Amino acid sequence: MSHMYKDEESNKPIPTWNPFKGCRFNCVYCKPSFQAQAKRQKHNCLKCYNYEPHFHPERLNKIPKAYLVFACGNGDFSFASFDQRIMILRAMHQKPKQTFLLQTKNPNCLSSVRIPANVIVGTTIESNRNYDGISNAPSVEFRKECLERLRCRKAVTIEPILDFDVKILADWIYRINPEIVWIGYCNHTNGLSLDEPDLEKTKLLISKLEVFTDVRLKTIREKMNS
């Protein structure tokens, strides 16, 4: 199960399907969550334990029976090889009655493949501003531009939300045209609190996004250093 996203109807965590696991972007906010969860896997898979990008082909036909499934939720799909990506996308295509959320901080990895109609491609955009030292992932501008160019269903996660420029970030999201936007403050202590926006500013952004997309709130609170 993924506690990162919940089903709106049941309010239960969305089941995760992980034919590919691991990531090298080393985002500071993933260490107490996804990477900490990986440490429980030492008895199953040493690569999972080390959060090393790797493929589990034996899981391709073990998709959870749920309407919405978080695909490759314990890693980043962009680290998979081209052939591995094709196999994962084909497995999702073969389940047309299910919907899959596929998150990556490098949406460009999907620019040369056919994305099934039942796949929602998402990326994380913490802010329209770049913050040094929080991630080795491509810049937020690059993620935005790549996702904007893709011809598919889309989603954006603004979590952990960092201080931003309201007009610019709202315009970015509008141009991406996502069907869902998740917004939330960080749930862990990781040194990002000084870069958090004021709650009123976040509420203003939410109100602007709600005009054109489905906004789903996660942890919404006052900034930690207020």
N, C-alpha and C positions, 0 to 999 in steps of 0.2 A: 504494500500500500504506500501511496505517496501522501504525506501530510502537507505537501506544498500546495496542492489544489484539492478542492472539494466539489462533489456533485451538488449542484444547486437544489435539486429536488430532495435528495435523501440527506444532505448535509454530512455525508460520509466521505472519507478520503477516496480519491480516485485510484483504482488499482494500477499498479505499475508493471509494465512488461519490459524486461531488460535483455534483449538479445545482444545488445552492445552495452558495455559498461566502461567507466573510467574517463578521465579528462586530464589535460595538462595545462589548462588555463589558470589553475591555482588561484581562484578567486578567494579572497580572505573570508567572505561570508559563507562559503561552502564548507570550510574546514570544520565548523562545529555542527554541521548538518549532514550533507551527503558524504563527506570524507569520514566523519565520525561513524556513520552508519556502516561504511565499508569495513571498518575495523571488526565488525561482528562476523565477517565472512572468512576469517583465516582458516577455519576448519573445512570450508567448502572450496575456496579458490584463492590462491595466494595473490593472483593478479587483481582480483576484486578487493582483497585486503589492502593492497598497495595503491588502489584507485588508478591502476595502470590501464590505459585504453586497450580493450581486447574484445573479441567476438565470441559469443556463445551460440553457435549454430543449432545446438540441440534444443534451444528455447524458441526457435522460429515457429514451431507448431503448438506452442504452449501459451497462447494468448488468453488472458483472463476473460471470462464470460461477463462482460459489462458493456453498457452502451458507450461509455467514454473511458478510454484507456490512455494512460500517460506512457508513451513509448520512449524507451531509452532514457528514463527519468533519472537514472543513477550514473549519468555520464554525459558526454557531448557527442552527438551523432557525427559531427564534422571530423572526428578522429578516425572514423571507420573508413576502410578502403572503398573505392568506387564499387567494386563487386559486392562488398558487404552491404553497402547502402541499397543497392538494387535488390538484393535478397530480402532485406527488411521491408522496403517499400512494397515489394511484390506480396509479401506475407500480409501486409495491411490491406492491400488491394483485394485480396481474396476473402476479406471479411467486410463486405459492403454494408452490412447492417450495423456495424460498429463504427465509432468515430475515434480517431487517434490524435492526441496532442503530441507533437514532436518539437521539442525545444532545442535550439542550438544558438550559441553566441557567434556562429559563423554561418549565416544563412546562405552565403555564396556556395556552400557545399551542395546545395540543391538546385543550382542554376542550370545544370546540364542534364537533369533527370526529369522524368515525368512524375509529377506528384499526384497521387490518387485523390479523387474527389472527397473521400472520407478522411482525409488527413488535414489537420490544422497545423500549420507551421508557425511556431512562435519564437520570439527571441526576448532577451532581457535588455531593457534600456533603462538603466538606473536614473539617468538624467540626460539632458542635452549637452551637459558639460562633461569633459573628461577629467577624471580624478586619478592622479598618479598613485601607484603602489597598491591598488586594490585588485588588479587582475592582469593576466597576460593575454586576455582575449582581445580580439580586434576592437577598434575604437567604436564608441556608440554611434558616430556618424556612419561608419562603414556598415554596422549592423542595420541601421535604419535604411540606408540606401539599397542594400542587398534585399532586404525584406520587401521594400517598396516595389522593386523590380519583379519579384516573383509573381507568377500568375496562379494563385491558389488561395485557399482559405487561410486566414492569418489571425494571429493573436500576439499581444504584447504584454510582457510582465514588467511592471515598474516596481521592482522589489529587489533589494532594499532601496527605497526611494532616497535619493540624495538631492541636495539643493539644486534648483533648476530655474530656468527662465520660462515663466508661464506661457507666454505667447509662442515662443519657439518650440517648446516641447509639445504643446497642444497641436501646433501645425504639423510637426513631425508625425504624430499619431494619426492625424487626419489624412495625411498623404499616404501612410501605410495602409489605411482603410481596414483595420482589424475588426473581426466580429466580436471579439472579447478583449478586454483590457483588465488585468489584475493589478491592483495597487496596494502596497503595504510597506510599513516600516520594518526595519530589521528586528528579528526576534532574539538575537544573540549579542553578546558583548564582544565587539571585534575592532574597536577603535574608529568606527564610522560615525559615531554620534555627533561629532563636531561638524560633520558635513550634512546633517539632516536638515530638511526644510521645516519651517514653522508649520504647525497644524493648519492654520487658516490659509496658508498658501497652497497646501495640499488639497484642502477642500475646494479652493477656487479652481484648481486644475481638474478635479473630479467633476465639478459642475460644467466645465467647458467640454469635457470628453463625453459626458452623458448625453449631450445634444445629438451625437452622431454614432455612438457605439454602446455596447453593453459593458458597463463598468462593474467589476466585482471586487469588493473590498476584502482585504486581508487584515493584518494588524494595523489599525489606525489609532494613533495616540499622539500625545504631545512629544516634541523632540526631547531626547534624554537630558540635554544640558540646559533645558529651560528652567 
